[in-house]
Amino acid sequence: MAAKKERPAPAKAPRTTKPAEAGKAGLRSSSISSNARAEVSPDELRKLVSEAAYYRAKQRGFTPGHEMEDWIQAEAEVLRRIGADGTPRR
């Protein structure tokens, strides 16, 4: 009898968008339950806040002297969006 040929497993389809771009691609946060909470590590939280602060600074033309204000507002925005109670998760 002839041996049966094994077919290789199908390759995974490449991602079309990065997770960070998913929100820009038209996904709405309203599709997520209002009770949903994101589990975000301190490093991830810092990265999200840093990016949000950068975009705030960019929006006002990177005028110096507002860095702390940008950071605080960005932090509040990120914490509100992820549904955190204000304390980073460990």
KOLKOLTOR-819575 format. One record per residue (C-alpha): residue number from 1; residue in one letter; x, y, z. Coordinates in steps of 0.05 Angstrom, whole numbers, plus 5000, padded with zeros to 4 digits. Example, Ala and Ser with C-alpha at 12.3 -4.5 7.8 and 13.67 -1.06 7.14 Angstrom:
BEGIN
[node 1,"a",[5246,4910,5156]]
[node 2,"s",[5273,4979,5143]]
***
This chain:
BEGIN
[node 1,"m",[5000,5000,5000]]
[node 2,"a",[5022,5070,4986]]
[node 3,"a",[5035,5116,5045]]
[node 4,"k",[4988,5173,5055]]
[node 5,"k",[5019,5241,5043]]
[node 6,"e",[5013,5290,5101]]
[node 7,"r",[4990,5359,5082]]
[node 8,"p",[5024,5416,5118]]
[node 9,"a",[4981,5457,5165]]
[node 10,"p",[4952,5519,5132]]
[node 11,"a",[4991,5583,5145]]
[node 12,"k",[4959,5636,5188]]
[node 13,"a",[4933,5695,5150]]
[node 14,"p",[4974,5758,5163]]
[node 15,"r",[4943,5813,5205]]
[node 16,"t",[4916,5870,5165]]
[node 17,"t",[4918,5920,5222]]
[node 18,"k",[4957,5927,5285]]
[node 19,"p",[4918,5923,5351]]
[node 20,"a",[4932,5997,5365]]
[node 21,"e",[4903,6014,5297]]
[node 22,"a",[4839,5974,5307]]
[node 23,"g",[4804,6032,5339]]
[node 24,"k",[4822,6075,5279]]
[node 25,"a",[4795,6022,5232]]
[node 26,"g",[4724,6036,5253]]
[node 27,"l",[4715,5992,5314]]
[node 28,"r",[4676,6028,5367]]
[node 29,"s",[4685,6024,5442]]
[node 30,"s",[4609,6022,5447]]
[node 31,"s",[4612,5950,5422]]
[node 32,"i",[4647,5932,5487]]
[node 33,"s",[4606,5923,5550]]
[node 34,"s",[4609,5983,5596]]
[node 35,"n",[4629,5935,5651]]
[node 36,"a",[4691,5911,5613]]
[node 37,"r",[4757,5928,5645]]
[node 38,"a",[4824,5924,5610]]
[node 39,"e",[4880,5890,5647]]
[node 40,"v",[4939,5935,5633]]
[node 41,"s",[5009,5926,5661]]
[node 42,"p",[5046,5986,5689]]
[node 43,"d",[5092,5986,5628]]
[node 44,"e",[5033,5985,5580]]
[node 45,"l",[4999,6040,5619]]
[node 46,"r",[5061,6084,5615]]
[node 47,"k",[5066,6072,5540]]
[node 48,"l",[4993,6091,5529]]
[node 49,"v",[5000,6153,5571]]
[node 50,"s",[5064,6173,5536]]
[node 51,"e",[5032,6166,5468]]
[node 52,"a",[4970,6206,5489]]
[node 53,"a",[5014,6261,5519]]
[node 54,"y",[5055,6264,5454]]
[node 55,"y",[4992,6274,5413]]
[node 56,"r",[4968,6328,5460]]
[node 57,"a",[5035,6365,5453]]
[node 58,"k",[5033,6356,5378]]
[node 59,"q",[4963,6385,5375]]
[node 60,"r",[4986,6449,5408]]
[node 61,"g",[5050,6454,5366]]
[node 62,"f",[5099,6427,5419]]
[node 63,"t",[5099,6494,5455]]
[node 64,"p",[5146,6484,5515]]
[node 65,"g",[5123,6491,5587]]
[node 66,"h",[5061,6446,5583]]
[node 67,"e",[5093,6378,5590]]
[node 68,"m",[5065,6363,5659]]
[node 69,"e",[4996,6386,5640]]
[node 70,"d",[4998,6342,5578]]
[node 71,"w",[5020,6282,5618]]
[node 72,"i",[4966,6291,5672]]
[node 73,"q",[4910,6301,5622]]
[node 74,"a",[4935,6242,5581]]
[node 75,"e",[4938,6198,5642]]
[node 76,"a",[4867,6216,5662]]
[node 77,"e",[4843,6202,5591]]
[node 78,"v",[4877,6134,5587]]
[node 79,"l",[4852,6112,5655]]
[node 80,"r",[4782,6133,5637]]
[node 81,"r",[4785,6095,5571]]
[node 82,"i",[4811,6031,5601]]
[node 83,"g",[4761,6035,5658]]
[node 84,"a",[4812,6036,5713]]
[node 85,"d",[4798,6063,5782]]
[node 86,"g",[4861,6105,5780]]
[node 87,"t",[4910,6054,5807]]
[node 88,"p",[4955,6015,5760]]
[node 89,"r",[4946,5940,5762]]
[node 90,"r",[5005,5894,5779]]
***
